Amino acid sequence: MNSLFVLLQATTQGKGGMGTSLWLMIGMVVLLWIVMMRPQRKKAKEEQKFREGLQKGDRVVFSGGIYGKVHSIDEHTVDVEVSNGVVLTVEKSMIQPAPEEKPQQDEKKK
């Protein structure tokens, strides 16, 4: 009876190694997905919400780094005034919220 138990234990240990490493690899893939993909999706949803709530006069930045104010909004495009009298029409997906301007600090006092 004891020898049967030892025999069964030995055969399950040999097969269990492969299955265990498979589950470990699956767990690592799931963990990587949680760590990398979820924050990226959350950011994309926030940007989509921003684009849907755009209003005339909002400060925005293009994905290329150009700053401006929203002049008018269409279904798929936005007209952005980048300088006095210079209005560019861009795709909504290329617009991001402009970072808040930080108050400039005085230079180091001597």
Secondary structure in CASP SS format (residue, H / E / C, confidence):
PFRMAT SS
TARGET T0000
AUTHOR 0000-0000-0000
METHOD secondary structure of the structure
MODEL  1
M C 1.00
N H 1.00
S H 1.00
L H 1.00
F H 1.00
V H 1.00
L H 1.00
L H 1.00
Q H 1.00
A H 1.00
T H 1.00
T H 1.00
Q H 1.00
G H 1.00
K H 1.00
G H 1.00
G H 1.00
M H 1.00
G H 1.00
T H 1.00
S H 1.00
L H 1.00
W H 1.00
L H 1.00
M H 1.00
I H 1.00
G H 1.00
M H 1.00
V H 1.00
V H 1.00
L H 1.00
L H 1.00
W H 1.00
I H 1.00
V H 1.00
M H 1.00
M H 1.00
R H 1.00
P H 1.00
Q H 1.00
R H 1.00
K H 1.00
K H 1.00
A H 1.00
K H 1.00
E H 1.00
E H 1.00
Q H 1.00
K H 1.00
F H 1.00
R H 1.00
E H 1.00
G C 1.00
L C 1.00
Q C 1.00
K C 1.00
G C 1.00
D C 1.00
R E 1.00
V E 1.00
V E 1.00
F E 1.00
S C 1.00
G C 1.00
G C 1.00
I C 1.00
Y E 1.00
G E 1.00
K E 1.00
V E 1.00
H E 1.00
S E 1.00
I E 1.00
D C 1.00
E C 1.00
H C 1.00
T E 1.00
V E 1.00
D E 1.00
V E 1.00
E E 1.00
V E 1.00
S E 1.00
N C 1.00
G C 1.00
V E 1.00
V E 1.00
L E 1.00
T E 1.00
V E 1.00
E E 1.00
K H 1.00
S H 1.00
M H 1.00
I E 1.00
Q E 1.00
P E 1.00
A C 1.00
P C 1.00
E C 1.00
E C 1.00
K C 1.00
P C 1.00
Q C 1.00
Q C 1.00
D C 1.00
E C 1.00
K C 1.00
K C 1.00
K C 1.00
END
